[in-house]
Amino acid sequence: MDQFTDASYYYKAHQEKITRGHIGEYAVIQGKTVLGYFENYMDGFKAMAEKNVEPGTYIVHKCEDPDAPKLSVIDLGFVGTFSWAHSL
């Protein structure tokens, strides 16, 4: 499994721990390590570029409440999962 996939699985498996106290922020995850939390998506990418972290070896994931109801949508070939909190 590559680091990108590892990080995605790590987020899903540890979402409650990762997001605690950081709902709405963006977590940068590399493998099984949270490298930091940022106010927005681009700040996470910029910080990793400044630290010379190799692109493609980490993810920037929005911290969402793991208990928020989710809605799955399948429409015209688009498949996605959305949190109700985003539509409020």
C-alpha positions as CSV (number, residue, x, y, z in Angstrom):
1,M,0.0,0.0,0.0
2,D,1.4,3.4,-0.9
3,Q,1.6,6.3,1.6
4,F,-1.4,8.1,0.0
5,T,-3.6,5.1,0.4
6,D,-2.2,4.4,3.8
7,A,-3.1,8.0,4.9
8,S,-6.7,7.7,3.6
9,Y,-7.2,4.4,5.5
10,Y,-5.6,5.9,8.6
11,Y,-8.0,8.9,8.5
12,K,-11.0,6.6,8.1
13,A,-9.9,4.2,10.9
14,H,-8.9,7.0,13.3
15,Q,-11.3,9.8,12.3
16,E,-12.6,10.4,15.8
17,K,-9.1,10.8,17.3
18,I,-7.8,12.9,14.3
19,T,-10.8,15.3,14.2
20,R,-11.2,15.8,18.0
21,G,-10.9,19.5,18.6
22,H,-10.3,20.2,14.9
23,I,-13.7,20.0,13.2
24,G,-13.7,22.3,10.1
25,E,-9.9,22.4,9.9
26,Y,-7.7,20.5,7.4
27,A,-5.4,17.7,8.6
28,V,-2.3,16.8,6.6
29,I,-1.6,13.1,7.0
30,Q,1.4,11.2,5.7
31,G,1.2,7.4,6.2
32,K,0.0,7.1,9.8
33,T,1.2,10.5,11.0
34,V,-0.7,13.8,11.2
35,L,1.8,16.4,10.1
36,G,-0.4,19.3,11.1
37,Y,-3.8,21.1,11.1
38,F,-4.6,24.1,8.9
39,E,-7.4,26.6,8.5
40,N,-7.9,25.7,4.8
41,Y,-6.8,23.3,2.2
42,M,-4.2,25.5,0.5
43,D,-2.5,26.4,3.7
44,G,-1.9,22.7,4.3
45,F,-0.3,22.3,0.8
46,K,1.7,25.4,1.2
47,A,3.1,24.3,4.5
48,M,4.1,20.9,3.1
49,A,5.8,22.6,0.2
50,E,7.7,24.9,2.6
51,K,8.9,21.8,4.5
52,N,9.9,20.1,1.3
53,V,7.5,17.2,1.9
54,E,7.3,15.2,-1.4
55,P,3.9,15.8,-3.2
56,G,1.9,12.6,-3.5
57,T,3.1,11.2,-0.2
58,Y,0.4,12.9,2.0
59,I,-3.2,13.9,1.9
60,V,-5.0,17.0,3.0
61,H,-8.3,16.0,4.5
62,K,-11.1,18.2,6.0
63,C,-11.8,17.2,9.6
64,E,-15.5,16.3,9.7
65,D,-17.6,15.3,12.6
66,P,-17.6,11.5,12.5
67,D,-21.1,11.5,14.0
68,A,-22.7,13.8,11.4
69,P,-25.3,12.1,9.2
70,K,-24.0,11.5,5.7
71,L,-25.9,11.4,2.4
72,S,-24.7,9.3,-0.5
73,V,-25.5,10.7,-3.9
74,I,-25.5,8.9,-7.2
75,D,-26.4,11.2,-10.1
76,L,-25.5,11.1,-13.7
77,G,-22.4,9.0,-13.1
78,F,-21.2,11.1,-10.2
79,V,-20.8,9.2,-6.9
80,G,-19.9,11.0,-3.7
81,T,-20.6,11.2,0.0
82,F,-21.6,14.5,1.6
83,S,-22.0,15.5,5.2
84,W,-25.2,17.2,6.2
85,A,-23.1,19.7,8.0
86,H,-21.8,21.1,4.7
87,S,-25.3,22.0,3.5
88,L,-26.2,24.0,6.6
